[in-house]
Amino acid sequence: MSKTQTIIQEFNQYVVPSYKRNAIVMTKGKGTKVWDADGKVYLDFLSGIAVTNIGHSHPSYIAAVEKQLEQLVHVSNLYYNEPQGKLAKKLIEISGLNGGKCFFCNSGAEANEALIKLARLCGNAQGKYEIISMKNSFHGRTLATLTATGQDKVKKGFDPLPEGFVYAEFNNIESVKALVNDKTAAVLIECVQGEGGVIPADPSFLKDLRALCNEKNILLLCDEVQCGMGRTGKWFGFQSYGIEPDAFSLAKALGNGFPIGAIVTNKKIADVFQPGSHASTFGGTPLACSAALAVISIIEEENLLEKCVEAGASFMKGLGEIAKQYPFIKEIRGTGLMIGMVLNTPAKELEQKLIDMGLLCLATADYVIRFLPPLNVKSSEIEEALDMIADACEEFNSTKSGAQADSSANA
Ligand SMILES: *Cc1c(COP(=O)(O)O)cnc(C)c1O
């Protein structure tokens, strides 16, 4: 048995089968590259699903985390620690939510739970508790966040679900308006739907949504878990649209793989959570916050927002050229380095070809191949990836499924 097979056999005996995993054991990462247990190298154009935005094993990230690890890891939120306050200050500065405040937790779902609880608390006195979220959205796997998620597949078997969630059409302001009533507390939205297939919001939709929320005294909550932290070329997705949410959630890339989530609120609702109303034991440990502070410094010092825009443009251009040659590629869409290649045929087979060739990516929403390379991806690595994609598309085109692509399929 290969080393990979031995590890997988033991793993499957003891870990619940809640994921469909590729039969690859990852053991090491450096920059945009990862290595498996048998020494094969991959170009990581997935970043652990938009997590390792500064790449693997960044030296100044390692130094910052190691320093804090030796000094203090955890003391609970019964006491103060300096990194948590510094990180909160930094998040307020880069988000522009002046006068706002942060709450720290450990994951995207937990951050969205905090947004939902905050919205309920804000609306409680007026009997407002309903949250409008979008069809095709993704907000996490806890009971409340899977209920907010606008996809039936994550809900199956988990009845009864919490009350107070309704779903509007993404990019359709009339469908949001139709759901607003005197119980509506908040609208929750991803500025770029990630799991839903890399679908950016229309600028006019978000502007109209902000205006609607202002008019009806409804909170606008952005889920920035995937599109935040530089992924779209701005710190946060909403910054590309010239709107400000009342609060937003973060996780994924905030710690570059060190588990940390957060919500950031505006000034108006900064003091709604009071002692006893919300908590998380691991939230905002000195170690987690030091990791996140290092991530933000690196993005600033290495101009990674600008680099993300440049790298994204050149990758999109290359993908566009490949798309011209293959009718099974319907569209290349996205923003910054959050890019979807939309096919007119199920994307799983092409994803598998790409992984076999050594390019990590992810089929999502059935018909879309999602690419999320690190923000500091090198142009030579983009060239390398484009070569692999071109080869994989050529191979796919010559197989049955590529040739018989269903032109009526809808992504
Ligand atoms: C991944 C994701 C979540 C859930 O984050 P977890 O850390 O897995 O709980 C929530 N919202 C969006 C937009 C995501 O992409």
The ligand as a Tripos MOL2 file, in Angstrom:
@<TRIPOS>MOLECULE
LIG
   15    15     1     0     0
SMALL
NO_CHARGES

@<TRIPOS>ATOM
      1 C1        -17.7730   29.1600    4.1290 C.3       1 LIG1
      2 C2        -18.8700   30.1100    4.3040 C.ar      1 LIG1
      3 C3        -19.6060   30.1750    5.5120 C.ar      1 LIG1
      4 C4        -19.4150   29.1820    6.6220 C.3       1 LIG1
      5 O1        -18.1590   29.2960    7.2180 O.3       1 LIG1
      6 P1        -17.6580   28.1390    8.2150 P.3       1 LIG1
      7 O2        -16.3720   28.6870    8.7500 O.co2     1 LIG1
      8 O3        -17.5090   26.9080    7.4050 O.co2     1 LIG1
      9 O4        -18.6870   27.9810    9.2590 O.co2     1 LIG1
     10 C5        -20.5610   31.1680    5.6380 C.ar      1 LIG1
     11 N1        -20.7890   32.0450    4.6560 N.ar      1 LIG1
     12 C6        -20.1120   32.0170    3.4880 C.ar      1 LIG1
     13 C7        -20.3940   33.0420    2.4510 C.3       1 LIG1
     14 C8        -19.1360   31.0380    3.2700 C.ar      1 LIG1
     15 O5        -18.4930   30.9860    2.1060 O.3       1 LIG1
@<TRIPOS>BOND
     1     1     2 1
     2     2     3 ar
     3     2    14 ar
     4     3     4 1
     5     3    10 ar
     6     4     5 1
     7     5     6 1
     8     6     7 2
     9     6     8 1
    10     6     9 1
    11    10    11 ar
    12    11    12 ar
    13    12    13 1
    14    12    14 ar
    15    14    15 1
@<TRIPOS>SUBSTRUCTURE
     1 LIG1         1 GROUP 0 **** ****
